């Protein structure tokens, strides 16, 4: 349209930045906001619980009550940034660099077994960076295993050569997954190995591989666990944890101390809890590692059954939305990636909460989004980025 010799362009929402962001095919419109909102809510709750658990522990905070709070917020912020980066890159573009990521992951966990590695809480699975920060490479191996197996199992199927991965492809994928797991067993980090085993089962089920592989792996795992126990491969502290799980009354002041105190803390919270920052077990510092592995006890004591149930509901929402993303993925690669993350989140959350309730052995696993820990937080948010990338990805022909 023109007037007086000047051309006037009509302003339309589609031509504005806001219009582009809100367009029906925009990334923002295609994102899973229930998934993102639940993850952010859990991270916010975790920030409060970590602060409550650490503000009075001067032996850990060096006199600064905000020591863990600020680092937890920073870890969450970095995690969000990593998630945004993964979404911007897209899970299909990541597929091309999976071999590089695999090599980096293996080198990192090998470095833990070198003089660079250090032992924290009995597990020789950390690399101290300095400035109060450390790195746990096994957290990132979970992502690497998912991406590597997804790449191998889906290659011929997505290319249209096969309907399901054949036995040779499955064996190849399992072989590549076995190498980092074997290295992690040498640390030993049994909790991470348990999660990775469940991830592998979830990936195989989602890939459409023969059920004989799943049944065979379960059987092999049972036999392997029995051999590990009989041959004395586990460290003494790990054997003690399983003994305390099998017999809760065994040495409540020693090997069963953590679980015993955790049950007291959760049981004392009642329906609505004692109030945030007012838990006697928490302020009295009776529960060890309360900002990491046993952070759920803070919720049980200070927020009560209602607050603890809210955390479980939010975790359930994340798993539910991840399942929906796996079902609606436009390619097998995306389906496997999402399914692997479902298996990871679901089992790790169940194990962490279960060990505080005495229904699972203590395995040293953080509660996703809630527990303090940079490596865990980064890996968890990278996984959220992968889920969102699968969700928003257009069909291959688009």
DADA-V741327 format. One record per residue. N is the residue number from 1. RES is the residue in one small letter. OMEGA is omega as a letter, one per 20 degrees, with the letter a starting at -180 (999 if undefined). BURIAL is 1 if it has 24 or more other C-alpha atoms within 12 Angstrom, else 0. D_LAST is the distance of its C-alpha to the last C-alpha in whole Angstrom. Layout:
n res omega burial d_last
N RES OMEGA BURIAL D_LAST
N RES OMEGA BURIAL D_LAST
//
This chain:
n res omega burial d_last
1 x a 0 34
2 x r 0 37
3 x r 0 40
4 x r 0 43
5 x a 0 41
6 x r 0 38
7 x r 0 35
8 x r 0 34
9 x r 0 30
10 x r 0 29
11 x r 0 28
12 x a 0 25
13 x a 0 24
14 x a 0 20
15 x r 0 22
16 x r 0 23
17 x r 0 23
18 x r 0 23
19 x r 0 21
20 x r 0 18
21 x a 0 19
22 x r 0 20
23 x a 0 17
24 x a 0 15
25 x a 0 12
26 x r 0 14
27 x a 1 14
28 x a 1 18
29 x a 0 17
30 x r 1 15
31 x r 1 18
32 x a 1 20
33 x r 0 23
34 x r 1 26
35 x a 1 25
36 x a 1 25
37 x r 0 28
38 x r 1 30
39 x r 1 30
40 x r 1 31
41 x r 1 34
42 x r 1 35
43 x r 1 35
44 x r 1 37
45 x r 1 39
46 x r 1 40
47 x r 1 41
48 x a 1 44
49 x r 1 45
50 x r 1 45
51 x r 1 47
52 x a 1 49
53 x a 1 50
54 x a 1 50
55 x a 1 52
56 x a 1 55
57 x a 1 55
58 x r 0 57
59 x r 0 57
60 x a 0 53
61 x a 0 52
62 x r 0 55
63 x a 0 57
64 x a 0 53
65 x r 0 52
66 x a 1 49
67 x a 1 48
68 x a 1 46
69 x a 1 44
70 x r 0 43
71 x r 1 42
72 x r 1 40
73 x r 1 38
74 x r 0 37
75 x r 1 36
76 x r 1 34
77 x r 1 33
78 x r 1 32
79 x r 1 30
80 x r 1 28
81 x r 0 27
82 x r 1 26
83 x r 1 24
84 x r 1 22
85 x r 1 22
86 x r 1 20
87 x a 1 17
88 x a 0 17
89 x a 0 17
90 x a 1 14
91 x r 1 16
92 x r 1 14
93 x r 0 15
94 x a 1 18
95 x a 1 18
96 x a 0 19
97 x r 0 22
98 x r 1 23
99 x r 0 26
100 x r 0 28
101 x r 0 27
102 x a 1 29
103 x r 0 32
104 x a 0 33
105 x r 1 33
106 x r 1 35
107 x r 0 37
108 x a 1 38
109 x r 1 39
110 x r 1 41
111 x r 1 43
112 x r 1 44
113 x r 1 46
114 x r 0 47
115 x r 0 50
116 x a 0 47
117 x r 1 47
118 x a 1 49
119 x r 0 50
120 x a 0 49
121 x r 0 50
122 x a 0 51
123 x r 1 47
124 x a 1 47
125 x a 1 44
126 x r 1 43
127 x r 1 43
128 x a 0 45
129 x a 0 44
130 x a 0 47
131 x a 0 47
132 x a 0 47
133 x r 0 43
134 x a 1 43
135 x r 1 40
136 x a 1 39
137 x a 1 37
138 x r 1 36
139 x a 1 34
140 x r 1 31
141 x r 1 32
142 x r 1 31
143 x a 1 27
144 x r 1 28
145 x r 1 29
146 x a 1 26
147 x a 1 23
148 x a 1 25
149 x r 1 26
150 x r 1 22
151 x a 1 21
152 x a 1 24
153 x a 1 23
154 x a 1 20
155 x a 1 19
156 x r 0 21
157 x r 1 19
158 x r 1 15
159 x r 0 16
160 x a 0 17
161 x a 0 21
162 x r 0 23
163 x r 0 22
164 x r 1 24
165 x a 1 25
166 x a 1 29
167 x r 0 32
168 x r 0 32
169 x r 1 29
170 x r 1 30
171 x r 1 33
172 x r 0 31
173 x r 1 29
174 x r 1 33
175 x r 0 34
176 x r 1 32
177 x a 1 32
178 x a 1 36
179 x r 1 37
180 x r 1 36
181 x r 1 38
182 x r 1 41
183 x a 1 41
184 x r 1 41
185 x a 1 44
186 x a 1 46
187 x i 1 46
188 x r 1 46
189 x a 1 43
190 x a 1 44
191 x r 1 42
192 x r 1 38
193 x r 1 39
194 x r 1 39
195 x a 1 36
196 x r 1 34
197 x r 1 36
198 x r 1 34
199 x a 1 31
200 x r 1 31
201 x r 1 32
202 x r 1 29
203 x a 1 27
204 x r 1 28
205 x a 1 28
206 x a 1 25
207 x a 1 24
208 x r 1 26
209 x a 1 28
210 x r 1 32
211 x r 0 34
212 x r 0 37
213 x a 1 35
214 x r 1 35
215 x r 0 39
216 x r 0 40
217 x r 1 38
218 x r 0 40
219 x r 0 43
220 x r 0 43
221 x r 0 43
222 x r 0 46
223 x r 0 48
224 x r 0 47
225 x r 0 47
226 x r 0 51
227 x r 0 51
228 x r 0 50
229 x a 0 53
230 x a 0 56
231 x r 0 55
232 x r 0 55
233 x a 0 52
234 x r 1 51
235 x a 0 53
236 x a 0 56
237 x r 1 54
238 x r 1 51
239 x r 1 54
240 x r 1 56
241 x r 1 53
242 x r 1 52
243 x r 0 56
244 x r 1 56
245 x r 1 53
246 x a 0 55
247 x a 0 58
248 x a 1 57
249 x a 0 61
250 x r 0 61
251 x a 0 63
252 x r 0 61
253 x a 0 62
254 x a 0 61
255 x a 1 58
256 x a 1 57
257 x a 1 58
258 x a 1 54
259 x a 1 53
260 x r 1 56
261 x r 1 56
262 x r 1 52
263 x r 1 54
264 x a 1 56
265 x a 1 54
266 x a 1 51
267 x a 1 54
268 x a 1 56
269 x a 1 53
270 x a 0 54
271 x a 0 52
272 x r 0 51
273 x a 1 52
274 x a 1 54
275 x a 1 52
276 x a 1 50
277 x a 1 52
278 x r 1 55
279 x a 1 55
280 x r 1 58
281 x a 1 57
282 x r 1 54
283 x r 1 56
284 x r 0 59
285 x a 1 56
286 x a 1 57
287 x r 1 54
288 x r 1 53
289 x a 1 49
290 x r 1 49
291 x a 1 46
292 x a 1 44
293 x a 1 44
294 x a 1 46
295 x a 1 45
296 x r 1 44
297 x r 1 48
298 x r 1 48
299 x a 1 46
300 x a 1 48
301 x a 1 51
302 x r 1 51
303 x r 1 48
304 x a 1 49
305 x a 1 48
306 x a 0 46
307 x r 1 44
308 x r 1 44
309 x r 0 42
310 x r 0 40
311 x r 1 38
312 x r 1 38
313 x r 0 36
314 x r 1 34
315 x r 1 33
316 x r 1 33
317 x r 1 30
318 x r 1 28
319 x r 1 28
320 x a 1 27
321 x r 1 24
322 x r 1 23
323 x r 1 24
324 x r 1 22
325 x r 1 19
326 x a 1 20
327 x a 1 20
328 x a 1 16
329 x a 1 14
330 x r 1 11
331 x a 1 13
332 x r 1 17
333 x r 1 17
334 x r 1 16
335 x a 1 18
336 x r 1 21
337 x a 1 21
338 x a 1 21
339 x r 1 24
340 x r 1 26
341 x r 1 26
342 x a 1 27
343 x r 1 30
344 x a 1 31
345 x a 1 31
346 x a 1 33
347 x a 1 35
348 x r 1 36
349 x r 1 37
350 x r 1 39
351 x a 1 41
352 x a 1 42
353 x a 1 43
354 x a 1 44
355 x r 1 47
356 x r 1 48
357 x r 1 49
358 x a 1 50
359 x r 0 48
360 x r 1 46
361 x r 1 48
362 x a 1 48
363 x r 1 45
364 x r 1 44
365 x r 1 41
366 x r 1 40
367 x a 1 38
368 x r 1 35
369 x a 1 34
370 x a 1 38
371 x r 1 40
372 x r 1 41
373 x a 1 39
374 x a 1 37
375 x r 1 36
376 x a 1 35
377 x r 1 33
378 x a 1 31
379 x a 1 30
380 x a 1 29
381 x r 1 27
382 x r 1 25
383 x r 1 25
384 x r 1 24
385 x r 1 21
386 x r 1 20
387 x r 1 20
388 x r 1 18
389 x r 1 15
390 x a 1 14
391 x a 1 15
392 x a 1 12
393 x r 1 10
394 x r 0 6
395 x a 0 5
396 x a 0 6
397 x a 0 4
398 x 999 0 0
//
